[in-house]
Every structure is written in C-alpha cells, then in structure tokens.
Amino acid sequence: MELKCLIAKAQEHYQKSANNRYTSIPPIKVGNCVFILAKFIWTTRSSKKLSKKYLGPFKVTSKPGTHSYLVNLPDHLRSIYSVFHVS
C-alpha cells in the first residue's frame, strides 16, 4: 500500500512538470487574421537568415480539426498546403 502511494506521488510530480511546458490553444475564430511560420517555406532570398520569420496576415476560412485551421493563402503561395497546426 505504501508503494502505491509513493508511485502516485511520483506520477503527480511528473504530471505537474510536464503540464507546465504546454500552453493552451489561442482563441482563433473563423474570419480572424493569423501569421504563419515561414521556416519551411522556400523564398527567393539569397540567405535564409534575411528572410522573414512569419508571413501574413492571412484570413482563417475554417477549422477542419481541433488544432488545425484552413488559411486563405494568396496565389503565389498556392503550392503550399493551406491547413496549419496551431503551434
């Protein structure tokens, strides 16, 4: 019985420290404008260092999942999949 209590305390301790690392989902609604991370988007800049870190603002058109949003991208970014994760 004592061992079960010690294991439960250890699990609570680990759970508290793990939950501190996570943040809640920001309140994004359909119609809001958002910025997207440009880390994996190819640009014409000579150096990645000189590129912008975020692109946008772009309008959110729908919410297909719990943590994903469909964003209305301009024509020059049509080769990019327009569903983005919240993070």
PDB file of N, CA, C and O in Angstrom, chain B, residues numbered from 101:
ATOM      1  N   MET B 101       0.818  -1.193   0.000  1.00  0.00           N
ATOM      2  CA  MET B 101       0.000   0.000   0.000  1.00  0.00           C
ATOM      3  C   MET B 101       0.861   1.256   0.000  1.00  0.00           C
ATOM      4  O   MET B 101       0.545   2.239  -0.671  1.00  0.00           O
ATOM      5  N   GLU B 102       1.944   1.213   0.755  1.00  0.00           N
ATOM      6  CA  GLU B 102       2.851   2.353   0.823  1.00  0.00           C
ATOM      7  C   GLU B 102       3.530   2.601  -0.524  1.00  0.00           C
ATOM      8  O   GLU B 102       3.755   3.744  -0.920  1.00  0.00           O
ATOM      9  N   LEU B 103       3.847   1.526  -1.205  1.00  0.00           N
ATOM     10  CA  LEU B 103       4.485   1.635  -2.524  1.00  0.00           C
ATOM     11  C   LEU B 103       3.542   2.296  -3.533  1.00  0.00           C
ATOM     12  O   LEU B 103       3.980   3.112  -4.345  1.00  0.00           O
ATOM     13  N   LYS B 104       2.250   1.950  -3.488  1.00  0.00           N
ATOM     14  CA  LYS B 104       1.261   2.564  -4.387  1.00  0.00           C
ATOM     15  C   LYS B 104       1.165   4.067  -4.148  1.00  0.00           C
ATOM     16  O   LYS B 104       1.047   4.843  -5.096  1.00  0.00           O
ATOM     17  N   CYS B 105       1.216   4.477  -2.883  1.00  0.00           N
ATOM     18  CA  CYS B 105       1.156   5.907  -2.555  1.00  0.00           C
ATOM     19  C   CYS B 105       2.384   6.639  -3.090  1.00  0.00           C
ATOM     20  O   CYS B 105       2.266   7.744  -3.619  1.00  0.00           O
ATOM     21  N   LEU B 106       3.546   6.036  -2.958  1.00  0.00           N
ATOM     22  CA  LEU B 106       4.769   6.654  -3.463  1.00  0.00           C
ATOM     23  C   LEU B 106       4.761   6.767  -4.988  1.00  0.00           C
ATOM     24  O   LEU B 106       5.211   7.768  -5.545  1.00  0.00           O
ATOM     25  N   ILE B 107       4.250   5.742  -5.652  1.00  0.00           N
ATOM     26  CA  ILE B 107       4.160   5.789  -7.115  1.00  0.00           C
ATOM     27  C   ILE B 107       3.171   6.866  -7.551  1.00  0.00           C
ATOM     28  O   ILE B 107       3.433   7.582  -8.517  1.00  0.00           O
ATOM     29  N   ALA B 108       2.047   6.994  -6.862  1.00  0.00           N
ATOM     30  CA  ALA B 108       1.048   8.020  -7.191  1.00  0.00           C
ATOM     31  C   ALA B 108       1.616   9.418  -6.992  1.00  0.00           C
ATOM     32  O   ALA B 108       1.363  10.303  -7.810  1.00  0.00           O
ATOM     33  N   LYS B 109       2.379   9.637  -5.921  1.00  0.00           N
ATOM     34  CA  LYS B 109       3.009  10.943  -5.684  1.00  0.00           C
ATOM     35  C   LYS B 109       4.016  11.266  -6.782  1.00  0.00           C
ATOM     36  O   LYS B 109       4.075  12.396  -7.267  1.00  0.00           O
ATOM     37  N   ALA B 110       4.808  10.268  -7.172  1.00  0.00           N
ATOM     38  CA  ALA B 110       5.798  10.479  -8.234  1.00  0.00           C
ATOM     39  C   ALA B 110       5.110  10.818  -9.556  1.00  0.00           C
ATOM     40  O   ALA B 110       5.583  11.685 -10.291  1.00  0.00           O
ATOM     41  N   GLN B 111       4.009  10.150  -9.866  1.00  0.00           N
ATOM     42  CA  GLN B 111       3.267  10.426 -11.092  1.00  0.00           C
ATOM     43  C   GLN B 111       2.682  11.833 -11.083  1.00  0.00           C
ATOM     44  O   GLN B 111       2.711  12.519 -12.104  1.00  0.00           O
ATOM     45  N   GLU B 112       2.154  12.269  -9.946  1.00  0.00           N
ATOM     46  CA  GLU B 112       1.632  13.633  -9.835  1.00  0.00           C
ATOM     47  C   GLU B 112       2.728  14.662 -10.044  1.00  0.00           C
ATOM     48  O   GLU B 112       2.519  15.677 -10.707  1.00  0.00           O
ATOM     49  N   HIS B 113       3.894  14.398  -9.478  1.00  0.00           N
ATOM     50  CA  HIS B 113       5.030  15.307  -9.632  1.00  0.00           C
ATOM     51  C   HIS B 113       5.443  15.418 -11.102  1.00  0.00           C
ATOM     52  O   HIS B 113       5.670  16.519 -11.603  1.00  0.00           O
ATOM     53  N   TYR B 114       5.540  14.286 -11.785  1.00  0.00           N
ATOM     54  CA  TYR B 114       5.915  14.297 -13.203  1.00  0.00           C
ATOM     55  C   TYR B 114       4.843  14.964 -14.054  1.00  0.00           C
ATOM     56  O   TYR B 114       5.154  15.663 -15.018  1.00  0.00           O
ATOM     57  N   GLN B 115       3.591  14.749 -13.699  1.00  0.00           N
ATOM     58  CA  GLN B 115       2.497  15.341 -14.460  1.00  0.00           C
ATOM     59  C   GLN B 115       2.497  16.863 -14.330  1.00  0.00           C
ATOM     60  O   GLN B 115       2.266  17.561 -15.317  1.00  0.00           O
ATOM     61  N   LYS B 116       2.750  17.384 -13.145  1.00  0.00           N
ATOM     62  CA  LYS B 116       2.797  18.837 -12.939  1.00  0.00           C
ATOM     63  C   LYS B 116       3.912  19.468 -13.765  1.00  0.00           C
ATOM     64  O   LYS B 116       3.700  20.497 -14.407  1.00  0.00           O
ATOM     65  N   SER B 117       5.094  18.862 -13.754  1.00  0.00           N
ATOM     66  CA  SER B 117       6.204  19.436 -14.513  1.00  0.00           C
ATOM     67  C   SER B 117       5.970  19.320 -16.016  1.00  0.00           C
ATOM     68  O   SER B 117       6.397  20.195 -16.768  1.00  0.00           O
ATOM     69  N   ALA B 118       5.302  18.260 -16.471  1.00  0.00           N
ATOM     70  CA  ALA B 118       5.004  18.112 -17.896  1.00  0.00           C
ATOM     71  C   ALA B 118       3.943  19.117 -18.334  1.00  0.00           C
ATOM     72  O   ALA B 118       4.041  19.670 -19.430  1.00  0.00           O
ATOM     73  N   ASN B 119       2.938  19.365 -17.507  1.00  0.00           N
ATOM     74  CA  ASN B 119       1.878  20.304 -17.858  1.00  0.00           C
ATOM     75  C   ASN B 119       2.363  21.745 -17.887  1.00  0.00           C
ATOM     76  O   ASN B 119       1.754  22.575 -18.561  1.00  0.00           O
ATOM     77  N   ASN B 120       3.434  22.068 -17.181  1.00  0.00           N
ATOM     78  CA  ASN B 120       3.977  23.431 -17.199  1.00  0.00           C
ATOM     79  C   ASN B 120       4.572  23.785 -18.549  1.00  0.00           C
ATOM     80  O   ASN B 120       4.658  24.963 -18.896  1.00  0.00           O
ATOM     81  N   ARG B 121       4.984  22.787 -19.314  1.00  0.00           N
ATOM     82  CA  ARG B 121       5.603  23.043 -20.619  1.00  0.00           C
ATOM     83  C   ARG B 121       4.585  23.340 -21.707  1.00  0.00           C
ATOM     84  O   ARG B 121       4.933  23.947 -22.719  1.00  0.00           O
ATOM     85  N   TYR B 122       3.337  22.929 -21.525  1.00  0.00           N
ATOM     86  CA  TYR B 122       2.327  23.085 -22.549  1.00  0.00           C
ATOM     87  C   TYR B 122       1.512  24.347 -22.315  1.00  0.00           C
ATOM     88  O   TYR B 122       1.217  24.715 -21.178  1.00  0.00           O
ATOM     89  N   THR B 123       1.154  25.001 -23.410  1.00  0.00           N
ATOM     90  CA  THR B 123       0.306  26.182 -23.327  1.00  0.00           C
ATOM     91  C   THR B 123      -1.057  25.852 -23.931  1.00  0.00           C
ATOM     92  O   THR B 123      -1.189  24.900 -24.699  1.00  0.00           O
ATOM     93  N   SER B 124      -2.039  26.624 -23.586  1.00  0.00           N
ATOM     94  CA  SER B 124      -3.377  26.384 -24.112  1.00  0.00           C
ATOM     95  C   SER B 124      -3.483  26.901 -25.545  1.00  0.00           C
ATOM     96  O   SER B 124      -2.656  27.691 -26.000  1.00  0.00           O
ATOM     97  N   ILE B 125      -4.504  26.447 -26.233  1.00  0.00           N
ATOM     98  CA  ILE B 125      -4.723  26.851 -27.623  1.00  0.00           C
ATOM     99  C   ILE B 125      -5.210  28.300 -27.637  1.00  0.00           C
ATOM    100  O   ILE B 125      -6.124  28.649 -26.890  1.00  0.00           O
ATOM    101  N   PRO B 126      -4.612  29.147 -28.477  1.00  0.00           N
ATOM    102  CA  PRO B 126      -5.075  30.537 -28.539  1.00  0.00           C
ATOM    103  C   PRO B 126      -6.484  30.618 -29.132  1.00  0.00           C
ATOM    104  O   PRO B 126      -6.844  29.804 -29.981  1.00  0.00           O
ATOM    105  N   PRO B 127      -7.272  31.583 -28.696  1.00  0.00           N
ATOM    106  CA  PRO B 127      -8.654  31.682 -29.197  1.00  0.00           C
ATOM    107  C   PRO B 127      -8.696  32.264 -30.606  1.00  0.00           C
ATOM    108  O   PRO B 127      -8.800  33.479 -30.775  1.00  0.00           O
ATOM    109  N   ILE B 128      -8.615  31.404 -31.612  1.00  0.00           N
ATOM    110  CA  ILE B 128      -8.674  31.819 -33.016  1.00  0.00           C
ATOM    111  C   ILE B 128     -10.054  31.472 -33.550  1.00  0.00           C
ATOM    112  O   ILE B 128     -10.526  30.346 -33.388  1.00  0.00           O
ATOM    113  N   LYS B 129     -10.698  32.440 -34.184  1.00  0.00           N
ATOM    114  CA  LYS B 129     -12.028  32.224 -34.747  1.00  0.00           C
ATOM    115  C   LYS B 129     -11.964  32.346 -36.265  1.00  0.00           C
ATOM    116  O   LYS B 129     -11.041  32.952 -36.810  1.00  0.00           O
ATOM    117  N   VAL B 130     -12.941  31.772 -36.934  1.00  0.00           N
ATOM    118  CA  VAL B 130     -13.033  31.890 -38.385  1.00  0.00           C
ATOM    119  C   VAL B 130     -13.257  33.357 -38.725  1.00  0.00           C
ATOM    120  O   VAL B 130     -14.148  34.002 -38.172  1.00  0.00           O
ATOM    121  N   GLY B 131     -12.443  33.878 -39.639  1.00  0.00           N
ATOM    122  CA  GLY B 131     -12.513  35.285 -40.016  1.00  0.00           C
ATOM    123  C   GLY B 131     -11.373  36.102 -39.433  1.00  0.00           C
ATOM    124  O   GLY B 131     -11.092  37.198 -39.918  1.00  0.00           O
ATOM    125  N   ASN B 132     -10.706  35.588 -38.397  1.00  0.00           N
ATOM    126  CA  ASN B 132      -9.548  36.284 -37.838  1.00  0.00           C
ATOM    127  C   ASN B 132      -8.368  36.202 -38.803  1.00  0.00           C
ATOM    128  O   ASN B 132      -8.330  35.340 -39.681  1.00  0.00           O
ATOM    129  N   CYS B 133      -7.422  37.096 -38.633  1.00  0.00           N
ATOM    130  CA  CYS B 133      -6.200  37.069 -39.431  1.00  0.00           C
ATOM    131  C   CYS B 133      -5.060  36.509 -38.582  1.00  0.00           C
ATOM    132  O   CYS B 133      -4.922  36.849 -37.407  1.00  0.00           O
ATOM    133  N   VAL B 134      -4.245  35.644 -39.194  1.00  0.00           N
ATOM    134  CA  VAL B 134      -3.149  34.993 -38.481  1.00  0.00           C
ATOM    135  C   VAL B 134      -1.865  35.086 -39.303  1.00  0.00           C
ATOM    136  O   VAL B 134      -1.899  35.330 -40.509  1.00  0.00           O
ATOM    137  N   PHE B 135      -0.748  34.889 -38.634  1.00  0.00           N
ATOM    138  CA  PHE B 135       0.548  34.802 -39.284  1.00  0.00           C
ATOM    139  C   PHE B 135       0.967  33.336 -39.303  1.00  0.00           C
ATOM    140  O   PHE B 135       0.637  32.579 -38.391  1.00  0.00           O
ATOM    141  N   ILE B 136       1.698  32.937 -40.351  1.00  0.00           N
ATOM    142  CA  ILE B 136       2.192  31.567 -40.423  1.00  0.00           C
ATOM    143  C   ILE B 136       3.712  31.583 -40.357  1.00  0.00           C
ATOM    144  O   ILE B 136       4.355  32.525 -40.821  1.00  0.00           O
ATOM    145  N   LEU B 137       4.277  30.531 -39.778  1.00  0.00           N
ATOM    146  CA  LEU B 137       5.714  30.400 -39.640  1.00  0.00           C
ATOM    147  C   LEU B 137       6.324  30.096 -40.997  1.00  0.00           C
ATOM    148  O   LEU B 137       5.887  29.173 -41.684  1.00  0.00           O
ATOM    149  N   ALA B 138       7.336  30.869 -41.389  1.00  0.00           N
ATOM    150  CA  ALA B 138       7.948  30.736 -42.706  1.00  0.00           C
ATOM    151  C   ALA B 138       9.192  29.867 -42.687  1.00  0.00           C
ATOM    152  O   ALA B 138      10.007  29.943 -43.606  1.00  0.00           O
ATOM    153  N   LYS B 139       9.355  29.053 -41.674  1.00  0.00           N
ATOM    154  CA  LYS B 139      10.563  28.256 -41.506  1.00  0.00           C
ATOM    155  C   LYS B 139      10.772  27.271 -42.659  1.00  0.00           C
ATOM    156  O   LYS B 139      11.899  27.108 -43.128  1.00  0.00           O
ATOM    157  N   PHE B 140       9.725  26.624 -43.114  1.00  0.00           N
ATOM    158  CA  PHE B 140       9.856  25.609 -44.159  1.00  0.00           C
ATOM    159  C   PHE B 140       9.322  26.065 -45.507  1.00  0.00           C
ATOM    160  O   PHE B 140       9.075  25.236 -46.383  1.00  0.00           O
ATOM    161  N   ILE B 141       9.141  27.349 -45.686  1.00  0.00           N
ATOM    162  CA  ILE B 141       8.644  27.883 -46.952  1.00  0.00           C
ATOM    163  C   ILE B 141       9.812  28.448 -47.735  1.00  0.00           C
ATOM    164  O   ILE B 141      10.575  29.270 -47.228  1.00  0.00           O
ATOM    165  N   TRP B 142       9.946  27.998 -48.979  1.00  0.00           N
ATOM    166  CA  TRP B 142      11.049  28.415 -49.844  1.00  0.00           C
ATOM    167  C   TRP B 142      10.835  29.856 -50.299  1.00  0.00           C
ATOM    168  O   TRP B 142       9.752  30.204 -50.769  1.00  0.00           O
ATOM    169  N   THR B 143      11.863  30.697 -50.161  1.00  0.00           N
ATOM    170  CA  THR B 143      11.797  32.085 -50.606  1.00  0.00           C
ATOM    171  C   THR B 143      12.887  32.352 -51.629  1.00  0.00           C
ATOM    172  O   THR B 143      13.755  31.507 -51.853  1.00  0.00           O
ATOM    173  N   THR B 144      12.845  33.522 -52.248  1.00  0.00           N
ATOM    174  CA  THR B 144      13.848  33.881 -53.249  1.00  0.00           C
ATOM    175  C   THR B 144      15.017  34.654 -52.643  1.00  0.00           C
ATOM    176  O   THR B 144      15.891  35.125 -53.371  1.00  0.00           O
ATOM    177  N   ARG B 145      15.038  34.785 -51.352  1.00  0.00           N
ATOM    178  CA  ARG B 145      16.143  35.475 -50.696  1.00  0.00           C
ATOM    179  C   ARG B 145      17.431  34.677 -50.846  1.00  0.00           C
ATOM    180  O   ARG B 145      17.408  33.449 -50.925  1.00  0.00           O
ATOM    181  N   SER B 146      18.556  35.390 -50.885  1.00  0.00           N
ATOM    182  CA  SER B 146      19.834  34.710 -51.049  1.00  0.00           C
ATOM    183  C   SER B 146      20.248  33.966 -49.786  1.00  0.00           C
ATOM    184  O   SER B 146      21.019  33.008 -49.849  1.00  0.00           O
ATOM    185  N   SER B 147      19.740  34.405 -48.646  1.00  0.00           N
ATOM    186  CA  SER B 147      20.077  33.762 -47.383  1.00  0.00           C
ATOM    187  C   SER B 147      18.811  33.572 -46.557  1.00  0.00           C
ATOM    188  O   SER B 147      17.952  34.451 -46.496  1.00  0.00           O
ATOM    189  N   LYS B 148      18.715  32.424 -45.932  1.00  0.00           N
ATOM    190  CA  LYS B 148      17.557  32.148 -45.075  1.00  0.00           C
ATOM    191  C   LYS B 148      17.517  33.116 -43.887  1.00  0.00           C
ATOM    192  O   LYS B 148      16.451  33.440 -43.363  1.00  0.00           O
ATOM    193  N   LYS B 149      18.681  33.556 -43.490  1.00  0.00           N
ATOM    194  CA  LYS B 149      18.800  34.480 -42.366  1.00  0.00           C
ATOM    195  C   LYS B 149      18.108  35.817 -42.639  1.00  0.00           C
ATOM    196  O   LYS B 149      17.615  36.466 -41.716  1.00  0.00           O
ATOM    197  N   LEU B 150      18.074  36.224 -43.907  1.00  0.00           N
ATOM    198  CA  LEU B 150      17.480  37.509 -44.270  1.00  0.00           C
ATOM    199  C   LEU B 150      15.973  37.423 -44.528  1.00  0.00           C
ATOM    200  O   LEU B 150      15.316  38.451 -44.691  1.00  0.00           O
ATOM    201  N   SER B 151      15.430  36.223 -44.564  1.00  0.00           N
ATOM    202  CA  SER B 151      14.006  36.039 -44.823  1.00  0.00           C
ATOM    203  C   SER B 151      13.184  36.417 -43.602  1.00  0.00           C
ATOM    204  O   SER B 151      13.689  36.457 -42.480  1.00  0.00           O
ATOM    205  N   LYS B 152      11.926  36.690 -43.839  1.00  0.00           N
ATOM    206  CA  LYS B 152      11.011  36.979 -42.736  1.00  0.00           C
ATOM    207  C   LYS B 152      10.720  35.704 -41.972  1.00  0.00           C
ATOM    208  O   LYS B 152      10.674  34.624 -42.561  1.00  0.00           O
ATOM    209  N   LYS B 153      10.524  35.816 -40.667  1.00  0.00           N
ATOM    210  CA  LYS B 153      10.221  34.645 -39.849  1.00  0.00           C
ATOM    211  C   LYS B 153       8.758  34.247 -39.956  1.00  0.00           C
ATOM    212  O   LYS B 153       8.428  33.066 -39.849  1.00  0.00           O
ATOM    213  N   TYR B 154       7.886  35.210 -40.163  1.00  0.00           N
ATOM    214  CA  TYR B 154       6.457  34.942 -40.267  1.00  0.00           C
ATOM    215  C   TYR B 154       5.909  35.608 -41.516  1.00  0.00           C
ATOM    216  O   TYR B 154       6.357  36.691 -41.895  1.00  0.00           O
ATOM    217  N   LEU B 155       4.944  34.966 -42.153  1.00  0.00           N
ATOM    218  CA  LEU B 155       4.268  35.525 -43.314  1.00  0.00           C
ATOM    219  C   LEU B 155       2.828  35.830 -42.939  1.00  0.00           C
ATOM    220  O   LEU B 155       2.225  35.124 -42.132  1.00  0.00           O
ATOM    221  N   GLY B 156       2.291  36.865 -43.519  1.00  0.00           N
ATOM    222  CA  GLY B 156       0.892  37.159 -43.253  1.00  0.00           C
ATOM    223  C   GLY B 156       0.636  38.632 -43.088  1.00  0.00           C
ATOM    224  O   GLY B 156       1.503  39.443 -43.413  1.00  0.00           O
ATOM    225  N   PRO B 157      -0.479  38.991 -42.614  1.00  0.00           N
ATOM    226  CA  PRO B 157      -1.570  38.196 -42.051  1.00  0.00           C
ATOM    227  C   PRO B 157      -2.456  37.579 -43.134  1.00  0.00           C
ATOM    228  O   PRO B 157      -2.667  38.171 -44.193  1.00  0.00           O
ATOM    229  N   PHE B 158      -2.965  36.389 -42.852  1.00  0.00           N
ATOM    230  CA  PHE B 158      -3.867  35.664 -43.720  1.00  0.00           C
ATOM    231  C   PHE B 158      -5.162  35.372 -42.968  1.00  0.00           C
ATOM    232  O   PHE B 158      -5.158  35.179 -41.752  1.00  0.00           O
ATOM    233  N   LYS B 159      -6.254  35.344 -43.699  1.00  0.00           N
ATOM    234  CA  LYS B 159      -7.569  35.139 -43.081  1.00  0.00           C
ATOM    235  C   LYS B 159      -7.849  33.651 -42.886  1.00  0.00           C
ATOM    236  O   LYS B 159      -7.590  32.838 -43.773  1.00  0.00           O
ATOM    237  N   VAL B 160      -8.378  33.309 -41.721  1.00  0.00           N
ATOM    238  CA  VAL B 160      -8.776  31.936 -41.410  1.00  0.00           C
ATOM    239  C   VAL B 160     -10.153  31.701 -42.023  1.00  0.00           C
ATOM    240  O   VAL B 160     -11.094  32.452 -41.762  1.00  0.00           O
ATOM    241  N   THR B 161     -10.266  30.640 -42.851  1.00  0.00           N
ATOM    242  CA  THR B 161     -11.544  30.375 -43.526  1.00  0.00           C
ATOM    243  C   THR B 161     -12.370  29.292 -42.838  1.00  0.00           C
ATOM    244  O   THR B 161     -13.600  29.346 -42.867  1.00  0.00           O
ATOM    245  N   SER B 162     -11.709  28.302 -42.216  1.00  0.00           N
ATOM    246  CA  SER B 162     -12.467  27.275 -41.496  1.00  0.00           C
ATOM    247  C   SER B 162     -11.558  26.555 -40.512  1.00  0.00           C
ATOM    248  O   SER B 162     -10.345  26.768 -40.489  1.00  0.00           O
ATOM    249  N   LYS B 163     -12.173  25.695 -39.698  1.00  0.00           N
ATOM    250  CA  LYS B 163     -11.442  24.914 -38.696  1.00  0.00           C
ATOM    251  C   LYS B 163     -11.744  23.435 -38.948  1.00  0.00           C
ATOM    252  O   LYS B 163     -12.740  22.917 -38.444  1.00  0.00           O
ATOM    253  N   PRO B 164     -10.889  22.743 -39.727  1.00  0.00           N
ATOM    254  CA  PRO B 164     -11.183  21.344 -40.051  1.00  0.00           C
ATOM    255  C   PRO B 164     -10.951  20.368 -38.903  1.00  0.00           C
ATOM    256  O   PRO B 164     -11.551  19.293 -38.885  1.00  0.00           O
ATOM    257  N   GLY B 165     -10.090  20.720 -37.937  1.00  0.00           N
ATOM    258  CA  GLY B 165      -9.817  19.832 -36.815  1.00  0.00           C
ATOM    259  C   GLY B 165      -9.790  20.596 -35.511  1.00  0.00           C
ATOM    260  O   GLY B 165     -10.110  21.784 -35.475  1.00  0.00           O
ATOM    261  N   THR B 166      -9.408  19.921 -34.438  1.00  0.00           N
ATOM    262  CA  THR B 166      -9.383  20.572 -33.134  1.00  0.00           C
ATOM    263  C   THR B 166      -8.193  21.515 -32.993  1.00  0.00           C
ATOM    264  O   THR B 166      -8.281  22.520 -32.288  1.00  0.00           O
ATOM    265  N   HIS B 167      -7.082  21.201 -33.656  1.00  0.00           N
ATOM    266  CA  HIS B 167      -5.876  22.007 -33.538  1.00  0.00           C
ATOM    267  C   HIS B 167      -5.380  22.516 -34.885  1.00  0.00           C
ATOM    268  O   HIS B 167      -4.225  22.928 -34.992  1.00  0.00           O
ATOM    269  N   SER B 168      -6.222  22.498 -35.914  1.00  0.00           N
ATOM    270  CA  SER B 168      -5.790  22.925 -37.246  1.00  0.00           C
ATOM    271  C   SER B 168      -6.776  23.930 -37.826  1.00  0.00           C
ATOM    272  O   SER B 168      -7.963  23.930 -37.500  1.00  0.00           O
ATOM    273  N   TYR B 169      -6.241  24.792 -38.701  1.00  0.00           N
ATOM    274  CA  TYR B 169      -7.041  25.839 -39.318  1.00  0.00           C
ATOM    275  C   TYR B 169      -6.725  25.918 -40.804  1.00  0.00           C
ATOM    276  O   TYR B 169      -5.576  25.752 -41.211  1.00  0.00           O
ATOM    277  N   LEU B 170      -7.743  26.170 -41.606  1.00  0.00           N
ATOM    278  CA  LEU B 170      -7.595  26.378 -43.037  1.00  0.00           C
ATOM    279  C   LEU B 170      -7.420  27.867 -43.262  1.00  0.00           C
ATOM    280  O   LEU B 170      -8.252  28.673 -42.846  1.00  0.00           O
ATOM    281  N   VAL B 171      -6.317  28.229 -43.930  1.00  0.00           N
ATOM    282  CA  VAL B 171      -5.970  29.635 -44.118  1.00  0.00           C
ATOM    283  C   VAL B 171      -6.072  29.976 -45.596  1.00  0.00           C
ATOM    284  O   VAL B 171      -5.661  29.184 -46.444  1.00  0.00           O
ATOM    285  N   ASN B 172      -6.615  31.143 -45.914  1.00  0.00           N
ATOM    286  CA  ASN B 172      -6.740  31.609 -47.289  1.00  0.00           C
ATOM    287  C   ASN B 172      -5.403  32.208 -47.725  1.00  0.00           C
ATOM    288  O   ASN B 172      -5.076  33.335 -47.350  1.00  0.00           O
ATOM    289  N   LEU B 173      -4.631  31.463 -48.512  1.00  0.00           N
ATOM    290  CA  LEU B 173      -3.313  31.915 -48.968  1.00  0.00           C
ATOM    291  C   LEU B 173      -3.422  32.610 -50.318  1.00  0.00           C
ATOM    292  O   LEU B 173      -4.319  32.291 -51.098  1.00  0.00           O
ATOM    293  N   PRO B 174      -2.523  33.559 -50.613  1.00  0.00           N
ATOM    294  CA  PRO B 174      -2.539  34.223 -51.922  1.00  0.00           C
ATOM    295  C   PRO B 174      -2.063  33.271 -53.030  1.00  0.00           C
ATOM    296  O   PRO B 174      -1.571  32.178 -52.749  1.00  0.00           O
ATOM    297  N   ASP B 175      -2.213  33.696 -54.275  1.00  0.00           N
ATOM    298  CA  ASP B 175      -1.890  32.838 -55.422  1.00  0.00           C
ATOM    299  C   ASP B 175      -0.423  32.454 -55.497  1.00  0.00           C
ATOM    300  O   ASP B 175      -0.112  31.354 -55.952  1.00  0.00           O
ATOM    301  N   HIS B 176       0.488  33.313 -55.070  1.00  0.00           N
ATOM    302  CA  HIS B 176       1.911  32.966 -55.181  1.00  0.00           C
ATOM    303  C   HIS B 176       2.333  31.912 -54.155  1.00  0.00           C
ATOM    304  O   HIS B 176       3.447  31.394 -54.236  1.00  0.00           O
ATOM    305  N   LEU B 177       1.476  31.591 -53.205  1.00  0.00           N
ATOM    306  CA  LEU B 177       1.742  30.522 -52.237  1.00  0.00           C
ATOM    307  C   LEU B 177       0.819  29.326 -52.450  1.00  0.00           C
ATOM    308  O   LEU B 177       0.589  28.554 -51.519  1.00  0.00           O
ATOM    309  N   ARG B 178       0.285  29.159 -53.664  1.00  0.00           N
ATOM    310  CA  ARG B 178      -0.690  28.100 -53.923  1.00  0.00           C
ATOM    311  C   ARG B 178      -0.094  26.699 -53.849  1.00  0.00           C
ATOM    312  O   ARG B 178      -0.841  25.729 -53.723  1.00  0.00           O
ATOM    313  N   SER B 179       1.232  26.563 -53.924  1.00  0.00           N
ATOM    314  CA  SER B 179       1.851  25.240 -53.854  1.00  0.00           C
ATOM    315  C   SER B 179       1.946  24.722 -52.411  1.00  0.00           C
ATOM    316  O   SER B 179       2.301  23.564 -52.194  1.00  0.00           O
ATOM    317  N   ILE B 180       1.633  25.564 -51.438  1.00  0.00           N
ATOM    318  CA  ILE B 180       1.695  25.189 -50.026  1.00  0.00           C
ATOM    319  C   ILE B 180       0.320  24.707 -49.578  1.00  0.00           C
ATOM    320  O   ILE B 180      -0.700  25.308 -49.916  1.00  0.00           O
ATOM    321  N   TYR B 181       0.303  23.621 -48.816  1.00  0.00           N
ATOM    322  CA  TYR B 181      -0.949  23.113 -48.260  1.00  0.00           C
ATOM    323  C   TYR B 181      -1.485  24.133 -47.271  1.00  0.00           C
ATOM    324  O   TYR B 181      -0.744  24.578 -46.395  1.00  0.00           O
ATOM    325  N   SER B 182      -2.729  24.511 -47.382  1.00  0.00           N
ATOM    326  CA  SER B 182      -3.264  25.653 -46.638  1.00  0.00           C
ATOM    327  C   SER B 182      -3.854  25.324 -45.274  1.00  0.00           C
ATOM    328  O   SER B 182      -4.502  26.181 -44.674  1.00  0.00           O
ATOM    329  N   VAL B 183      -3.651  24.112 -44.765  1.00  0.00           N
ATOM    330  CA  VAL B 183      -4.097  23.754 -43.429  1.00  0.00           C
ATOM    331  C   VAL B 183      -2.892  23.787 -42.508  1.00  0.00           C
ATOM    332  O   VAL B 183      -1.881  23.138 -42.776  1.00  0.00           O
ATOM    333  N   PHE B 184      -2.996  24.541 -41.422  1.00  0.00           N
ATOM    334  CA  PHE B 184      -1.876  24.731 -40.499  1.00  0.00           C
ATOM    335  C   PHE B 184      -2.264  24.334 -39.087  1.00  0.00           C
ATOM    336  O   PHE B 184      -3.406  24.524 -38.667  1.00  0.00           O
ATOM    337  N   HIS B 185      -1.309  23.784 -38.361  1.00  0.00           N
ATOM    338  CA  HIS B 185      -1.488  23.430 -36.964  1.00  0.00           C
ATOM    339  C   HIS B 185      -1.355  24.681 -36.110  1.00  0.00           C
ATOM    340  O   HIS B 185      -0.673  25.627 -36.504  1.00  0.00           O
ATOM    341  N   VAL B 186      -1.979  24.703 -34.977  1.00  0.00           N
ATOM    342  CA  VAL B 186      -1.976  25.863 -34.083  1.00  0.00           C
ATOM    343  C   VAL B 186      -0.562  26.271 -33.675  1.00  0.00           C
ATOM    344  O   VAL B 186      -0.263  27.460 -33.561  1.00  0.00           O
ATOM    345  N   SER B 187       0.284  25.305 -33.462  1.00  0.00           N
ATOM    346  CA  SER B 187       1.625  25.619 -32.960  1.00  0.00           C
ATOM    347  C   SER B 187       2.410  26.427 -33.965  1.00  0.00           C
ATOM    348  O   SER B 187       3.561  26.781 -33.709  1.00  0.00           O
TER     349      SER B 187
END
